[in-house]
Amino acid sequence: MKNIFEIIKHSTIRFLDHSPKRTIFNEPNNALASFAIDDAIATTVGNKLVAPTIRTWVHDRTIVLGIPDSRLPCIEDGVRYLRSLHYNVIIRNSGGLAVLIDKDVLNISLILPSNKQISIHEGYHIMFQLVTYLFKEYTNEIKAYEIKGSYCPGDYDLSINGIKFAGISQRRVRNGVAVQIYIDVEGSSFERASIVKKFYEVSKQEKKTKYEYPEVNPNVMGSISELLQIDFTVKGLIEKIQHQLETGDHPASELIPEEKEIFKKRLEQMHKRNDKIL
C-alpha cells in the first residue's frame, strides 16, 4: 500500500497538531477557530507559501451545523435543546449537515493546492486513501458510500460492515482545498447520533421543508474502536500519523505570519455569520 507521501503526491508535508492547544494566535481554540485556520492554511498552501498540510484538531461537546440546518423551521428550539445539554453550537463554512464532535472524536484536515487539478471527487478519494492507510494494520474492510440513517450522510461516509464511523467534507478557498474528516475514535457513537436525532426532531417538528433532512438512526453509527474491537485513542492516532510522516520531508509545525492575518479575517467572518443566524 502507498505511504502518505505517495497518496498525497507531494514529497513534503507539514504536520500541525492543534488538539492540545488552548489558543491559536491568542484566540480561543474552538471549532470556529478551526474552520478559520483551515481557510487561512488553504490560502497559503494554494499560493505555495507553505507545503501541503495535515492538521489534527479536537474540540469537546460541540455541534457543528451546516448551512442547510440553519433553515430548519424551528432551529431556535433545536439550538436551545443542544445548549441545554451544554453543547457549543456553531455553523461551519464547509459542506454537509450536523455533526457532533467531542474529546473522543479526531478531526483531520488535509490541505492541498488545488490548481484546478484536484476535482471534488479526487479530494474525497485522497482522504479515503489516507484513512485506509492509517488503519491498514487492522482492517481492509473500510468502505466509502452513503450510509442511510447516519447524520451528515454523503457518498464518502466511511464504514465497516455498514456502520459509519467517519464523514468527510470539503472547503475550497481560491487555489487551495481543505478536505476535512471527523473520525469517531472512542466513546458512544449511539449516544452522539441520538442527540443529533433529537435535534432534528425538535428543529423540524414534522413541518414540511424543501430540504430533505436525515432521519437519523443511531444503530448505523459506531466508533472505530467498537467496530474493530481495539482500544484506539485520539492521542494514539495523532501520534501514529506523526510517526508515519517522519519517513519523509516533515517541516517544522509552525504557522507563518501570512496565515495569522488571513485567520483573523476569516474568524471575524465566521463570528458574524454565526451571530446573525444563531
N, C-alpha and C positions, 0 to 999 in steps of 0.2 A: 504493500500500500504506500502511496505517496506520502512524504512528510509535509509539514505545514508550509514550508517554503515552496515546495512543488505545487501544492494545492493552490496557493495564492498567486504563484507565478511571479514572485519577487524575491530577490536574494537578500534583501534587508527588510526586517520587520521591527518596528518599535513596539515595545510592550509597556502598557500603563496599567498598574493595579490601583484603582481608586476605591476598592472595597473598604479599606480601613480608614480612609481619610475622613475627617470631620468637616473640613473646609476645602474649597477649590478657589484659588485666587481670593482668599479671605471671605468667600461667600459660603453659606451653609451647603454642605454636600448632600442635597436631597435629589429626588427624581427630576425636578425641574432643572436643576443644575446639570444633571447627567445628560439630558437631551440637548441642552445648550452647548455643553462642552463637545458633544459629538458633532454638532453643527460646525463649531469652530475648527475641530480637527479635520472634518471633511473638507473644509475650505482650504486649509494649509496643505493637506495631502493632495488635493486636486490641483493646487498651484505649485506642487512639487517643492514645497519649502521643507517638508519633513517626509520621512519614509512612511509607507503603509503601516497602519497602526492596529494593534489588538488591544482593546481596553476592557478590563473587568470591573464590574461595579455591583454593589449590593445595597439595597435600602429596605428598612423594616416597615411593616404594616402600612403599605401604600397601595392604593388602587389607581392604576393608570388607565384613564379613559381615552377612547378615540373620539375624533370629531363627530362621527355619527351618534355616539352616545349622548352628546350634549343636546341632541334634538329629540330625545325621548320626551313624551308628553308630560311626564311627572318627574323630571330629572331632579327637581329640588327635593322631592320626597326621598328619592334614591340616595342623593348625597347626604341627606340628614341621617338616613339609616346607616350608611357606611361610617359617618363620623361618630354615630352613637356607639360603634364598635371600636372607636379610637383608631380609625384608619385615616391617613392623609389621602386626599383625593386631588389628582391633577389631570389635565388634558394634555396629551403629548402632541408633537408636531409630525409624527410619522404615521404610517397607515395602521389600520386594524381597529379592533374594538377593545373592550375592557379586559385588563389583565391584573391579577393580584400578585404583587411581589412582597417578599418578606426576607428575613435573615437567612432562610434556608433555600432561597432562590438565587441562582447565579445568573447575572446578566453579562453577556459578552457583546461588544461592538467590534465588528471588523470593518475598518475604514480604509477604502481603496480609492485610487484615482480612477474616475470613470472614463474620461476622454471619449465618451460616446461609444466605447468599445465593449463595455460590460452591460449587457441587457439586464432587465429586471429579473428574468428567469435565471441568468447566469449568476447574479448576485445571490439569489436564494440557494442555488446549487452549490456555490462555493462554501457557504456556511454549513449546508448539509454535509458536505465532504469533511469539513473541519470537525464537526461533532462526531461523525462516524469514526474519524481518525482518533479522536480523544478517547473513545470507548472501544477501540479495536481489540484490546486485550480481553474484553469481557463479552462482547456480542457482535454478531454480524447481522442482526435481525432488525436494525433500526430502519424504518420506512418513512417516506415522505409523501403524504397525501392527506386530504381533508378528513378530519375526524368529526363526524356529525355528533352534535351534542356537547362538544367541547366549547370553552369560551375562547373568544377571538379565533374562530375557525378560519383555515386557509389551506391552500394547496400544499403548503410546506409545513403543515403540522408534523412534528416528529413523534413517532410512536413505536411501540413494541407490542406485537400481538393485539393491535387495535386500541391500545391505551396510550393516550397522548401524555408526553412528559415535557414537551418544549414547543415553542412557537416562534416564528421569525417574522420580522417586519423590516422595511427599508425606508431610508430617508436620503433623498438626493439633493445635494447643495452644489450648485454651479458645476465644477469639474470633479466633485468628489461624491462618493456614495458611502453611507453608513448602513451596514447590514447588522441588525440588532436581534439578538435571540435571548429569551429567558429559558432557563432550564430549572425545572422543579427537581432539586437535588435530594432533599430530605423533607421531613415533616409530612403533614397530611394534605395531599392534593384534593382529596374528597372534601375536606373542610374548606379549602380555598374555593373550590368550584361551588360549594353550597352557598357561600357568601355572595359570589357573583350571580348565581341563580336567583337568590332573593333580591339582589339589587335590581335585576331586570324586571322581576315581578312587581316590585314596589314602584319602579320608574315608568313602567308601561301600563299597569293596571287594566289589562285586557282591552285597551283602546287600540283602534286601528292606526297603523303607521305606514308611511310609504316605504320606509326602510325595513328590511327583514332582519330582526334581531335574533340572536341564537336562543333556542330552547335548551338551556344548559342541563346536562345530565352528569352529575358528579361521578357516576360509575365509569365514565370513559376517560377519566384523568387519573394519573398516578405520578409518583416521583420515580426518578431513575433508580434510587435506592430500593424502592418497593419492587420495581419491575425486574431488577437483576438480582435482588436479594443480597445486595452488597452495601455495606455502610459507607457510602460516599459522603464527603463533606464539601461544603463550598470552599473552604480553605484548601483542602486537599486537591480539588480540581484546579484551582488557581495555580497552585504550586506545580501541578502536572503540566499545565500549559507553559509556564515559565521554563520548566526543565526541558520541554521539547523544543523551545525556541533557542536554547543555549547551544544547539548543534550548529547554528548558522550565525550570520551577522545580526547582532542584537544590541542596538544602540542604547544609550542611557535613557532611563524612563523619566523624561522631563518634558514639560510643556514650554513652548517658546513664547516670547513677548507678543507676537502677532496673534497667537491663539487667545491670549488674555484679552486683547482688545475686542476680538470678534465675540468671545464668550460673553463679555459684559453686555454687548448689544443684543445678542440672542437671548440672554437671560431676561433682559428687560422686556423683550417682545413676548416671551413665554409668560411672564408675570401679567402683562397687560391682557393677553388672551384669556388667561385663567381667571383674572379678576372680573373680566367682562361677563364670562359665561357662568362661573361658579359663585 
